[in-house]
């Protein structure tokens, strides 16, 4: 994904106006007499809130002209309460915004956030080129199409990055007779050992630094699933609630933006493509292809419309990959052990929704491999009474490494009367100093690439030790499909059935698409309709 915004290295020259904003309820108390007073709203668990409280205290102690009152709001009602307050005349100056909410809050219809572009351009602290592109891009978009263009506004700066990885129970894996190879990438081992999972001389091996293919994952997962192997030390081998790492690894997705001259829409509309049965194409080494004016270099995967227009000559320069539908069917079969039509395929390595899945399946050693974000580290350090570490997400054979990360940003109210002071707080929290402090909790991957690639993040005296996996994940991961549009109503059309009856094996994948495709497309077209 091309990253358009550039940060300049200029001194921050704004002069903070001395005015006070009062009236927001909440904790902290106090105020700065003769100072610019800021109201800052956020939420989080006790450890995270403590870190932000301490950061705000440090900020207050080092800024003679600004006083920040940090208010923790209940997590269960944060989104509703904060949006309501932002729409009032007594809006907080600075707020946390989830990546799933940012497009709604910045949209033309709601429009409660300030474009941070001019502040970033003057900042000597924020360097956008040092922030993960897949993270930052979800906070840069146009208000009408929600797409990122060269001149799109910046609606927030990242607070954290929860890159997803495989958390694995090393004790259980070794008990199953699998040797764990640690910290050796593909270029550091013989070619026949350059796999996430492999069998050599009759012995199984798991490499925690190499991404498994979908077939390797199932092969290893069966050894750790009692239904497949009676001697397995765990009930299930693997669980991931998202199809993203496999689907995106072949260039697939569940929506695509269709450009249109239809006067009803703002430049086009979105279409549901999770059921796409056409193969995908990845350019071979030493080749390049140009389709519809776009040139793809070796290793790149053709876009949705370009793959449909590719010539036979250019197909010969590409490796054919699975369709999105083939990948999706395979992911579903981890839970059901069934093909799309309901026939058995023996792939079951995951619990079903009826098994009451949560993180305790991993901490109680019922689950050998569990896909989740970096934010699980504090919980696992506290609750896991066994050896554990992390490994890369799986990918589809022939595809690229991919996946999603969770993220929240820190944004400014466009009603703030103290915008220069508010941005000073944002750049402090999202900048290197704030990120280093938050990193100490184990909760996040630092936003700054330079910090994440340094020993202060990579080396740890307690698990996880394989932190280089988080860095690789941050390099390729992006926001989940709930970040594409202002809300997830289009997802709620079909996801409840998928996450219930389909994964429980009651409804087939074929039935899912037959019943919901038209409904989803009807909903998708409402997002870019001109008002």
NUFIKE-955363 format. One record per atom (N, C-alpha, C, O): residue in one letter; x negated, y negated, z negated. Coordinates in steps of 0.05 Angstrom, whole numbers, plus 5000, padded with zeros to 4 digits. Atoms other than C-alpha are relative to their C-alpha. Layout:
REM NUFIKE-955363
aXYZ ...
//
This chain:
REM NUFIKE-955363
x498350245000 x500050005000 x498249755000 x496449734983 x501550244999 x497249335020 x500749824976 x503049794969 x499550175023 x496348864961 x499449715009 x497249655017 x500250264987 x497648144981 x499049774983 x497549614992 x500650235016 x496747684922 x497050004992 x495950214985 x502850035008 x489747424907 x499849804977 x501149594977 x500450195022 x487547104842 x497649835005 x495549945014 x502350174997 x482846514844 x498549994974 x499650044953 x501750025024 x477146414796 x499649704993 x497449594996 x500150295006 x478845704775 x500649964970 x502050134958 x499550055029 x479045404705 x502949924996 x504149785012 x497250075007 x485845344672 x500049724990 x498849654970 x500150285006 x487144604671 x502649884990 x502749644986 x497550115009 x494244544649 x499949894972 x498449994955 x499850115026 x495844104590 x502650084988 x504750035000 x497549905012 x500944394542 x501649784988 x500749624972 x498150205011 x506943964527 x500750084972 x501150324966 x499449955027 x508543904454 x503049974996 x504149754992 x497250005005 x515744104445 x500750264986 x499250454988 x499349775016 x519444604402 x502550135011 x504449995020 x497649854992 x524345154421 x500950154975 x499450314964 x499049875024 x528745394364 x502550155006 x503650135028 x497449884998 x534745824352 x500150305005 x502150425000 x500049714996 x532646534371 x499750144973 x497950084958 x500249865026 x533947004313 x497850205001 x496850265023 x502049795000 x528947514291 x497849954980 x497949764964 x502050005021 x522847664250 x497849805004 x497949625021 x502350174999 x516247334239 x500249764982 x498549724965 x499650245017 x518946694209 x497949795005 x496149835021 x502050204999 x515046074200 x500149835026 x502149855041 x500150174976 x513045574254 x497649834998 x496449814976 x502350175000 x507545114274 x500749715001 x501649615021 x499450285001 x508544404252 x498249855019 x495749885017 x501650154981 x506343944307 x498950165023 x497250065038 x501049824979 x505044534353 x502350065020 x504650025014 x498149894981 x508444804415 x500950274990 x499350454987 x499049755011 x512945354388 x501250185022 x502850095038 x499049814981 x514245974430 x501450234987 x500750324966 x498549765009 x519346534421 x499350225019 x499550205043 x501049774985 x516747214443 x501650244991 x501450314968 x498449765007 x521347824446 x498850255012 x497950255035 x501049754990 x519148544452 x501250234984 x502850194967 x499249765014 x520249254428 x497950215002 x496050185018 x501949784998 x516449894416 x500050164974 x501450094955 x500149855025 x514650414364 x498349854980 x497249644986 x501350145021 x511450224298 x497149935006 x496249715000 x502850054994 x504350294322 x499649785020 x498049605017 x500250204979 x505349884384 x500849724990 x499549534997 x499150265011 x509249334348 x497949894982 x497449644981 x502150105018 x503749294296 x497749885016 x496649675009 x502150114983 x498549194351 x500749735011 x499149555011 x499250264988 x502548644384 x500349784979 x499849554984 x499950195022 x503848314317 x497349894993 x496949654989 x502750085005 x496448304304 x498849835022 x497349645017 x500950164977 x495048044374 x501149714999 x499749525004 x498750275002 x500047474364 x498749844978 x498249604981 x501450135022 x496747314297 x497349895009 x496549665002 x502650104990 x489947264331 x500349775019 x498849585019 x499550224981 x492846834386 x500649754985 x499649534991 x499250235016 x495946364335 x497549884986 x497349644984 x502350105015 x489446324296 x497949865018 x496349705008 x502050114982 x485446134358 x501149785019 x499749685036 x498750214984 x490345634389 x501149794981 x503249834968 x499250225018 x490944984350 x502649875009 x504049744993 x497750154990 x496544734395 x502550175006 x504550075015 x497849824994 x501045344401 x500650184976 x498750284963 x499249805021 x504945774351 x502050185013 x504150105024 x498249804988 x508246424374 x501450154978 x500150254958 x498449845018 x513846764336 x500850265015 x502450255034 x499449754987 x514147504356 x502350144987 x502350194963 x497649875010 x520947834348 x500350285012 x500550315036 x499449734991 x521848584352 x503050045001 x504450004982 x497249944996 x528648764381 x500450305000 x498650455007 x499549714999 x531949454375 x499750115028 x500749995047 x500649884973 x529649904432 x502650085014 x502850065038 x497649894988 x536650194442 x501749785014 x503249855033 x498350224988 x539749514460 x498249785011 x499349565017 x501850214992 x533549124481 x500849885027 x501049635030 x499550104973 x535349064555 x502549825001 x502549615012 x497550155000 x542548834544 x499749744983 x500649534992 x500250235017 x540948364486 x498249795011 x498849555010 x501950194989 x534948044519 x501049865025 x500649625028 x498950134976 x538247924585 x502249804993 x502349585004 x497950195009 x544247604550 x498749754989 x499749534995 x501350235012 x539547154512 x498649835021 x498649585020 x501350144978 x535646974575 x502049835016 x501249635028 x497950144985 x542146754607 x501349784984 x502949624994 x498950205017 x543846314548 x498349745001 x496249735015 x501550255001 x541445604533 x497750024980 x496149834978 x502149975020 x536845874478 x498350245006 x498050424989 x501549774990 x532646354517 x497350024987 x496049814982 x502849975008 x526146644489 x498149925023 x498949945046 x501950094979 x520046384526 x498750245015 x498350235039 x501549784990 x516547054536 x501450264992 x502250294969 x498649745006 x519547764540 x498650235014 x497350205034 x500749754986 x517848484556 x502250055020 x504550015015 x498049924981 x521248724619 x499150275012 x496850305021 x500649734988 x521449464641 x499849985030 x501249825043 x500150004971 x519449614712 x502650085013 x503050035037 x497349924990 x526449904721 x502049775000 x504149785012 x498150235003 x529649234702 x499149755015 x500749575020 x501250254990 x524948724735 x501449905025 x501849665028 x498850104975 x528448704803 x502849894994 x503749715009 x497450115007 x535248584770 x499749724988 x501049534995 x500350255014 x532748034724 x499049785018 x499549545013 x501150204982 x529047684780 x501849955025 x501249775041 x498350014975 x534547784833 x501449735002 x501749584982 x498550244995 x538347204864 x502449974982 x503149764973 x497550015016 x544547394825 x499649954971 x501349844957 x500650035029 x541247404756 x498149774996 x498749574982 x501950224998 x535046974766 x499449864973 x499949634969 x500750115026 x532546884695 x496949994995 x496149904974 x502849985004 x525046974706 x498549795017 x499549705038 x501750204986 x519546484727 x498050145018 x496850345011 x502049914982 x515046604787 x497249924988 x496749684983 x502650055013 x508046674756 x497749935019 x495549885011 x502150044980 x504246574821 x498349754995 x495849774994 x501750235004 x502045854809 x498350004975 x496149894974 x501649985025 x499746004738 x497750195004 x495550144994 x502149814996 x495746614760 x497849885017 x495449935013 x502050124982 x492346214815 x498149804985 x495949754994 x501650195016 x489745724761 x498550154978 x496850034965 x501149865024 x487746264711 x497150105005 x496550205026 x502749895000 x480546434696 x499950274985 x497750394983 x499949755015 x482847044656 x501150235017 x500150455016 x498649794985 x487447424703 x498850035028 x498749845043 x501149944974 x484147754763 x501750235011 x501350465003 x498249804990 x489448124803 x498550235014 x499650455015 x501549794986 x484148504842 x498950214980 x498150434988 x501049815020 x482148844776 x502450144986 x501950294967 x497649865010 x489349084762 x500850215020 x500850165044 x499249774983 x491749754790 x502249905020 x504249795012 x498150094980 x495349614856 x502750134998 x504850005000 x497449855002 x500650154846 x501649904976 x504149944975 x498650115023 x502349824780 x501049715006 x503349655002 x499350284995 x502149094800 x502149965022 x503749775020 x498250034977 x506049194864 x502950014992 x504649895006 x497249985008 x512449364827 x501149744988 x503549714983 x499250265012 x512548654797 x499849775021 x500149545013 x500350204978 x511448294864 x502050075022 x501750285035 x497949934980 x517548264910 x501749755006 x501849564991 x498150214992 x522547824947 x502650044985 x503350274979 x497649985015 x529047674912 x502450115015 x504350215003 x497749914984 x533647864970 x499750285010 x501750435010 x500449734989 x530548495000 x498650194980 x498850434983 x501449855020 x526448724939 x497550145011 x496450324998 x502549904988 x520648874986 x497749824994 x498149584989 x502450175004 x513548634977 x499049905027 x498550055045 x501150134976 x511148145029 x497649834992 x497049814969 x502450155006 x505147695035 x500449774981 x498649704965 x499450235017 x508447115000 x502050054978 x503249874967 x498149935022 x512647494949 x499149884974 x496749884967 x500750105026 x513047184880 x499050224981 x499650464985 x500949825021 x509747504819 x501849964976 x501949734965 x497950045021 x515147624766 x499150094972 x500650054953 x501049925026 x510847904710 x497250115002 x496450195024 x502649885001 x504048144689 x500250254982 x501650244962 x499749745014 x503148864664 x499349984971 x497249874963 x500649965029 x503549014590 x498550264995 x496750274978 x501249745005 x501549744596 x500350175026 x501750095045 x499849814978 x500650324644 x500150284988 x498250374975 x499749735010 x503351014626 x499750215022 x501650335030 x500549814978 x500051444680 x500850284992 x500350364969 x499249725006 x502952154684 x497950205008 x496650175028 x502049784996 x498552774679 x501350264989 x503550254978 x499249745013 x499153504659 x498650014972 x496150004971 x501149945026 x498253584584 x500050314998 x502150435003 x500149715001 x495954304574 x499050104972 x497349984959 x500749865025 x495354774514 x497650185006 x497950405017 x502449854994 x488155004519 x499950264985 x499050474996 x500049765016 x488955504463 x501750225013 x500950455014 x498249814987 x494855844497 x498950105026 x499150345032 x501049934974 x491655844565 x497750204997 x497550405012 x502249815005 x485356184538 x501150264989 x500050474995 x498849755011 x489756684500 x501250175022 x501350415020 x498949854977 x492856874567 x497850115018 x498450235038 x502249894985 x485957064592 x499049825022 x497549915039 x500850194980 x484956444634 x497649834990 x497849714968 x502350165008 x478056114631 x500449715009 x501249665032 x499650284994 x478455354627 x497349885008 x495349894993 x502350144990 x473254984669 x500449704996 x502449595006 x499450275008 x472454284642 x498049805013 x495649855013 x501650234991 x470053634674 x498350045025 x496449905029 x501549954975 x467653924740 x501849945024 x503750095029 x498450074977 x470353594803 x499350185024 x497450345022 x500449814977 x470753944871 x497249995012 x496350205022 x502750024989 x463953684893 x497950114982 x495550114988 x501949905020 x460753984831 x500150304997 x498750414980 x499749715002 x462854714841 x499850125028 x500149985048 x500049874974 x462055234896 x502749985014 x504749945001 x497650054985 x467155184952 x502350194992 x504650114992 x497949815007 x470855814930 x501149954972 x503150074964 x499150085027 x471655504860 x501349725000 x502149634979 x498950284998 x474154824885 x503050005001 x504249915020 x497149985002 x481254954863 x500949944971 x499349984952 x499050055027 x485554754804 x500550274986 x500050284962 x499749735012 x487155494793 x499150205022 x499750175045 x501049804981 x483656084825 x499350264985 x498950264960 x500849755011 x481956814814 x497450085013 x497250095038 x502649924989 x474757044822 x499050244985 x498950254960 x500849755012 x472157744810 x502150114981 x501450234960 x497849905016 x478957914782 x500749844976 x502549924960 x499550165024 x478857364730 x501249735008 x500249615027 x498750264994 x483356744730 x498549774987 x497549794965 x501350245010 x480556044722 x501849765004 x503249745024 x498650254998 x483655364710 x498049774997 x496749754977 x501950235001 x479654734727 x501649754994 x503549675008 x498450225009 x482154134689 x499449735014 x500549525006 x500650244985 x479253634738 x500750015030 x500149825045 x499249974972 x481953894804 x503050055001 x504150224987 x497149984996 x489253814826 x500750275012 x499550365032 x499049754989 x492854474836 x501949955024 x503349755024 x497950004980 x496854614899 x502550124988 x502550234966 x497549905010 x504154814891 x499850314996 x501050414977 x500249715002 x502355544902 x498250084977 x498850274962 x501749955023 x496655534852 x501449954974 x501150104954 x498550065024 x501255214801 x501950234993 x502150304969 x498149785005 x506455774808 x498550254991 x499350394973 x501649765007 x501056304805 x499149994971 x499350184956 x500950045028 x498256024740 x502450004981 x502350114959 x497650025017 x505155864713 x501250264993 x502350304971 x498849735005 x507456584719 x498550144978 x499750294963 x501549875021 x501756814674 x500749894972 x500250024952 x499350145025 x504456334621 x503049994995 x503949834978 x497150005003 x511856484628 x500950294992 x500350485007 x499349735010 x514757074588 x501850155020 x501550405022 x498249864980 x520057224641 x498350135022 x499250325034 x501849904978 x514257344690 x497850174989 x496750355003 x502249865012 x509057614641 x500650044970 x500449864955 x499149955028 x511257954576 x497949934979 x498649874957 x502150065020 x504557824543 x499349714999 x497449634985 x500650285001 x504757084555 x500249884972 x502149954958 x499950125027 x503256674492 x502149784998 x502849694976 x498050224999 x508356144514 x502550105015 x502350285032 x497649924987 x515556194536 x500049915030 x501050065047 x500050114973 x514455754598 x497349895007 x495849804989 x502650094992 x508455574639 x499749715006 x497649595002 x500250274990 x510154884665 x502749865000 x504749985004 x497650164997 x515154324662 x499349725009 x497649584998 x500150284990 x515753674702 x502849925009 x504050065025 x497350094994 x522253294706 x500249845026 x502449765034 x500050174976 x520152914769 x498850165024 x496950315021 x501049884975 x519053154841 x497949835013 x496749915033 x501650204986 x514852544857 x497250105009 x496550055032 x502749934993 x507852844856 x499850185024 x498050165040 x500049824977 x509653384906 x501249865024 x500149885046 x498750134978 x514352974949 x498449785012 x498049775037 x501650224990 x510052354955 x497350105012 x496249975028 x502649904990 x503852794968 x500150075029 x498050085042 x499749954971 x506652955037 x501249765015 x501849785038 x498950244988 x509252255050 x503049984999 x504249815012 x497150005003 x516452415031 x500949794980 x499349684965 x498850185020 x521251994990 x503050055000 x504050225015 x497149974999 x528651924974 x501449775012 x503849795018 x498850224985 x529951245006 x498049885019 x495649905015 x501750154981 x527350845064 x501549745007 x504049745009 x498850254992 x528650115084 x500350005030 x498350035045 x499450004971 x531950075153 x500449715008 x502349585000 x499750274991 x530749405186 x502449985019 x502850165036 x497650034983 x537049135220 x500649715005 x500149534988 x499250274993 x539548515256 x502949954992 x504049744996 x497350025008 x546448645228 x500349764980 x499049754960 x499750245015 x548747975200 x501150054972 x501049874955 x498949945027 x551948325140 x497850034979 x498350004955 x502149935018 x545148495110 x497749805000 x497349655019 x502450165002 x538948135086 x497750155013 x496050264999 x502349884986 x534248405139 x500350305004 x498650415019 x499749714997 x536749125134 x501350124976 x502449984959 x498749865022 x539149655086 x498350254994 x496550325009 x501549775008 x536650265049 x501650265007 x504150265007 x498749754991 x538050985071 x498850234983 x496550234976 x500749775017 x537851635030 x498750225018 x500050325036 x501549814982 x532552115060 x498850244984 x497050374995 x501149775015 x531252635005 x500550265014 x499050465010 x499349764985 x534453145051 x498650025027 x499450185044 x501450014974 x529652985109 x498650275005 x496950364989 x501149734994 x527953655142 x497849985022 x496950195031 x502150034980 x522853375192 x497350014987 x496949914965 x502749985011 x515553545181 x498649734998 x499349545012 x501650245003 x510653015159 x497250055012 x496550285017 x502649974986 x503852875191 x497849844986 x498249614979 x502350135011 x497052715163 x497750015020 x497150225031 x502150014980 x491352485208 x497650164992 x496750154970 x502349835005 x485652975215 x497449844997 x497349615005 x502650125003 x478452815197 x498949935028 x499050105046 x501250084974 x474952435253 x501949895020 x501149835043 x498050094981 x481452215285 x501449754990 x501249674967 x498250225007 x486151615286 x502250005020 x501850085043 x497750014982 x493051525316 x501449734996 x501449624974 x498550255002 x497150905332 x502950065009 x503350165031 x497249964994 x504750945330 x501649754994 x501349644972 x498450255004 x509550355338 x498349774991 x499249604976 x501750235007 x503649885332 x498450034975 x496849864968 x501449955025 x501150175266 x497850215005 x498450435014 x502249814997 x494350515266 x499550154974 x499250024953 x500649835023 x493151095218 x497250125003 x496650245024 x502649895000 x486151305200 x500050284988 x502050374977 x500349735010 x483551995179 x500950014971 x500149854954 x499049965028 x487152245116 x502549864994 x503849924973 x497550145005 x493051775122 x502450155010 x502350295030 x497549874993 x500252015126 x501849805014 x502149585005 x498350174984 x504851735178 x502649924985 x503650084969 x497550105012 x510851315155 x502450145012 x502350285032 x497649854993 x517951565160 x500949965029 x501550155043 x499150054973 x519751225226 x497850075021 x498450165043 x502149944981 x512951315258 x499750305005 x499050385027 x500349714995 x512852065248 x502150105019 x501750305033 x497949924981 x519352105288 x499349915028 x500450025048 x500750104973 x516151725346 x497350105010 x496550035032 x502749914993 x509452075347 x500150185025 x501950345029 x500149854975 x507452365415 x498750284995 x497550324974 x501249745002 x505253085426 x497049984999 x495650134985 x502950045000 x498252835440 x499049924973 x496950024964 x500950105026 x497852475374 x500650214978 x499150224958 x499549795019 x500953065337 x497650194998 x497050304977 x502349835000 x494853465358 x497749894984 x495950034976 x502150135016 x490552965320 x500850004970 x499349894953 x499050005028 x494553095256 x500450284990 x500750475005 x499249755013 x495653655207 x502949974993 x503849774981 x497250005006 x502953825200 x500450074970 x499450274961 x499449965029 x505553775128 x502950084997 x504550065016 x497249925006 x511954035096 x501849765002 x501049534999 x498050215001 x518353645101 x500649934971 x500050084953 x499250085027 x521053265041 x502050214989 x501850284965 x498149815009 x526753765037 x498750264991 x499550384971 x501449765008 x522054365035 x498749974973 x498850154956 x501350055025 x518154054979 x502049994977 x501550104956 x498050035021 x524353874940 x501250274992 x501550324969 x499049735006 x527154574946 x498150164983 x498950304964 x502049855015 x520654864920 x499949904971 x499650064952 x500150125027 x520554384860 x502450104984 x502150174960 x497649905014 x527754584842 x499650294991 x500650374970 x500349725006 x525755314844 x498350064976 x498350294966 x501549965024 x520955224786 x501850064976 x501250224959 x498149965021 x527055204741 x501950235006 x502750394989 x497949814993 x531855644780 x499050275010 x500450475007 x501049764987 x527456154814 x501650075025 x501750305033 x498349964977 x532056064874 x499449825023 x498349605019 x500250174976 x531855804945 x502449815001 x504249834984 x497950204997 x536355244969 x502850125003 x504850004995 x497449874996 x541855734988 x500950184976 x503050304977 x499349845024 x541756074920 x498750274998 x499050414978 x501449745001 x537656694938 x497549984983 x496349764981 x502350005019 x532056894891 x497349985015 x497050095036 x502750014988 x524756724905 x497850054979 x495550064986 x501949935020 x521356884838 x498149794991 x496049854979 x501850225007 x518356194827 x500549894971 x499249704964 x499350135025 x521256074758 x497750004980 x496850214971 x502150045020 x515955794711 x500749784980 x499249724962 x499250235017 x519855224678 x502650064985 x504250224994 x497449985014 x525455164627 x502149865016 x501549695033 x497750134988 x532354964650 x501149784981 x500449794957 x498850195018 x536254364623 x501550124977 x501550014955 x498549865021 x540454854583 x498150104977 x499150184956 x501949925021 x534055034545 x499349784981 x497549814964 x500450235018 x534254354510 x497149915001 x495749924980 x502850084996 x527654094537 x499449744987 x500849544990 x501250245010 x523653584499 x497150054993 x496150274996 x502949975005 x516553454476 x499350214979 x497050304979 x500649795020 x517153944418 x499650275012 x498450454999 x500649754987 x517054514468 x497050035004 x495950255003 x502950004997 x509754314479 x498750024972 x496950184968 x501350005026 x507954154407 x500550254984 x498850334967 x499449745013 x511254804383 x498950245015 x499550475008 x501449804984 x507255194435 x501950195014 x501250435018 x498249844982 x513255444475 x499449945029 x500350095046 x500550094973 x510755074536 x497049955004 x495849814988 x502950014997 x503755134564 x499049745013 x496949635006 x500850244985 x503554534612 x502549825002 x504649905009 x497850195002 x507853914604 x499249735013 x497249615006 x500750254986 x507853314651 x501449764986 x503849764983 x499050245013 x508652644616 x497949785003 x495849825014 x501750234997 x505551954611 x498049974977 x498150124957 x502150065020 x499651674572 x501249944972 x500049984952 x498750085025 x504551424519 x500550234981 x501250194958 x499649775017 x505152134492 x497650064982 x497850224963 x502449935015 x498052134465 x500249964970 x499550154955 x499850025030 x499551854395 x501650224988 x500950334967 x498349795010 x505052364385 x498550275000 x498650424980 x501449744998 x500852954409 x497650014981 x496950224971 x502250005019 x494852744367 x501050054972 x499650184956 x498849965026 x499452754307 x501150284996 x500850404975 x498449765004 x503453384320 x498850265011 x499650485003 x501149754988 x499253874362 x498050134981 x496050004974 x501849855018 x495954394317 x498450205016 x497950425006 x501549824982 x492054704375 x498349825018 x498649585019 x501650144981 x486854504426 x501649925025 x503050095036 x498650094976 x489654084483 x498449795014 x496649665003 x501350204983 x487453634539 x501849945023 x504150015023 x498450084977 x489753354605 x498750085027 x496350125028 x500949934973 x489253534679 x501649855021 x503749745014 x498550154980 x491453224745 x502750135007 x503150375004 x497549904990 x498453294772 x499550175025 x497550145039 x500249834976 x499553824826 x500749845025 x501949635024 x499350134974 x500053644900 x500850235019 x500250465015 x499349804980 x502853994961 x497650065017 x496049875024 x502349924985 x497754385001 x499749835026 x501649815041 x500550164976 x494653935054 x500649704995 x499949545012 x499250275006 x497453305021 x498049854983 x495749944979 x501750175016 x494552764977 x500950014971 x503250084966 x499250025028 x494552674902 x501949764997 x501449555009 x498050215004 x500452254879 x501450034973 x500650204957 x498549985025 x505352144823 x501049724992 x500649535006 x498950265010 x508851594783 x498849944973 x498050114958 x500850095027 x506951184723 x502249824990 x503549685005 x498250195013 x511150814674 x498549744994 x496149744989 x501350255007 x509850084662 x502149794991 x504449814999 x498350235008 x512749464629 x498349755004 x495949765002 x501550244996 x510948754644 x500849794979 x502749834964 x499450235017 x510848104605 x500749775018 x499149695035 x499050204982 x514947564638 x500849754984 x500949744960 x499350265012 x516846834626 x502849935008 x503649975031 x497350104994 x523846554622 x499749755017 x498049575012 x500150254984 x525146034676 x501349774986 x501449554997 x498850225016 x528745634622 x498149904979 x498749714965 x501950095020 x522545574579 x499349715004 x498949625026 x500850284999 x520844854562 x497049974995 x495949754995 x502950005007 x513645054547 x498550215018 x497250395008 x500949794981 x511545434610 x497050045001 x496050265003 x502949965000 x504045294608 x499150154975 x497450324976 x500649865025 x503745514536 x500950295001 x499550474992 x499049724997 x508046134552 x498150165017 x497650405010 x501949854983 x503246334607 x497450054985 x496150264989 x502449955016 x497346254560 x500350254983 x498450404980 x499549765016 x500446784516 x500050255018 x498950455011 x499949774982 x501947244575 x497350085010 x496750325010 x502649924990 x494947214603 x498250114977 x496450274982 x501549895023 x492147344533 x500850304996 x499050474991 x499149735005 x496447974524 x499450195023 x498750425019 x500449834977 x495748234595 x497150005009 x496250175025 x502850024993 x488448034600 x498350204985 x499350364969 x501949815012 x482248414577 x500250034969 x500150254959 x500049995029 x482748224503 x502450164990 x502150334973 x497649865009 x489948454494 x500050295008 x500850464992 x500049724991 x488949084535 x498050174984 x498550414979 x501949855017 x482849294494 x501250084974 x500850304964 x498749945026 x486849244430 x502150215003 x502350404986 x497949804995 x492749634458 x498950275006 x500050484998 x501349754992 x488050164486 x499250164975 x499250414976 x501049865024 x485650334415 x502150184988 x501450374974 x497949835010 x492450634399 x500250265014 x501550455005 x499649764983 x491751154454 x502449995017 x502950175033 x497350024987 x498450914481 x499849955030 x501550055044 x500050094972 x496250634548 x497450045014 x495350075001 x502450034983 x491350634605 x499749705004 x501749575011 x500350294997 x488449924607 x500849915028 x500350055048 x499350114974 x491149494663 x497649945017 x497749975042 x502450074986 x484249274682 x498450255008 x497750414991 x501649774991 x480549774725 x497350014987 x496350234979 x502750015011 x473849544698 x499950114972 x497950244964 x500049895028 x475849714626 x500650305001 x499350454986 x499249724999 x479150374644 x497750185010 x497550415003 x502249844989 x472850604681 x497549984983 x495450084990 x502350035017 x468250414624 x500150224978 x502150354974 x500249795020 x465850874568 x501949954976 x502750144963 x498250065023 x470350514517 x502750135004 x504150184984 x497549854995 x476350854550 x499450295006 x500850474996 x500549734991 x473251474582 x499050194978 x499750424979 x501149835021 x469651734521 x501749984975 x502349764965 x498349995024 x473751954461 x499150214981 x498150424989 x500749805021 x472452304395 x502350184993 x502050374977 x497749835004 x479452604395 x501550035026 x501249865044 x498749964975 x483852884449 x502049785007 x503149654990 x501249864978 x484952764505 x497149925005 x496449695001 x502850054994 x477652824526 x499649955029 x497749815037 x500350024971 x478652864601 x501449755010 x503149765028 x498750254994 x480552134607 x499649905029 x501049735038 x500450064972 x477752084677 x502550075017 x502949955038 x497649924986 x484152424699 x502149775000 x503549735020 x498250235001 x488151824676 x499249785019 x500949655031 x501050204981 x483751364717 x500750085028 x501749915044 x499249914973 x484851784779 x502949975005 x503849895026 x497150024998 x492251794765 x500849705005 x502549655022 x499450284997 x492451034758 x499449905028 x500749715038 x500850094973 x489050954825 x502150075021 x502349935042 x498249904979 x494551334863 x502949984993 x504750015010 x497249995008 x500851274822 x501549745003 x500249525003 x498350244997 x506650794831 x502550044983 x502850234969 x497549995016 x513450644800 x501950225011 x501950285035 x498049814993 x518851174800 x502249885017 x502349645021 x498050114982 x524851114846 x501949814987 x503449665000 x498350195014 x528550734792 x498949725001 x500349534993 x501150274997 x523950144807 x500549895028 x499849655033 x499750094972 x525950094881 x502049775002 x501749595019 x497850184997 x532349694871 x500949894973 x499849974952 x499450135025 x535649254818 x501250174978 x501050104955 x498949815020 x539149834783 x499850285011 x499050335034 x500149724991 x539550584786 x502750135006 x503050375005 x497449904994 x546850644804 x500050195024 x501550385024 x500249824977 x544950964870 x498850274992 x499550485004 x501249755010 x540851484832 x502150164984 x502350404985 x498049885017 x546551614784 x502350135016 x503950285005 x498149864983 x550851834843 x499450305001 x501350465003 x500749724995 x546952484850 x498250134978 x498250374975 x502049895019 x541652554795 x501350164977 x500250364969 x498949845022 x546352794739 x500750285009 x500350474993 x499449734990 x548553384782 x497450155004 x497250394998 x502649884996 x541353524801 x498850094973 x498050324970 x501349955026 x538853484729 x501850174981 x501050244959 x498349825015 x544653914705 x500650255015 x499150455013 x499149754987 x548254414749 x498050115020 x497750365022 x501949894980 x542854464803 x497750144986 x497150374992 x502349885014 x536954584756 x500850234982 x499250394974 x499049775015 x541355054715 x500850235018 x501650445008 x499449794981 x542555454778 x502950055005 x503750255016 x497149974996 x550055334781 x500849895027 x502650005040 x499550124974 x550054884842 x497550025017 x495349985007 x502449984983 x545454994902 x499149735010 x500649535009 x501050254989 x541154464933 x501649925025 x502249695029 x498350064976 x545154524998 x502649874991 x503549675004 x497550125009 x551554374959 x499549724990 x501249544993 x500650275011 x548153774925 x500149805023 x501549595021 x500150194978 x546753434992 x502649985015 x503449765024 x497450004986 x553353635024 x502049824984 x503649694997 x498050155016 x557153314966 x499349714995 x501149554990 x500750275009 x553152684953 x498649825021 x498449585016 x501550174982 x549252435014 x501549755009 x500549535008 x498450224991 x554851995041 x500549804978 x500449554982 x499550185023 x556451714972 x497649834993 x497849594987 x502450155006 x549251524960 x499449795021 x498749575014 x500550204978 x548551185028 x502049774998 x501249545002 x498050215003 x554950795016 x499149814977 x499349564980 x501050175023 x552050544949 x497549855008 x497349615002 x502550134992 x545250394979 x500449755017 x499049555015 x499550224982 x548149935031 x501049754986 x501049534997 x499050245015 x551049474977 x497849824990 x498349594984 x502250155013 x544249254952 x499049765016 x498149565005 x501050214983 x542448825012 x502249865015 x501649705034 x497850154988 x549348585032 x499849704993 x499349634970 x500150295006 x549547835039 x502549924984 x504750024989 x497850085017 x553747514986 x501849795013 x503749695001 
//
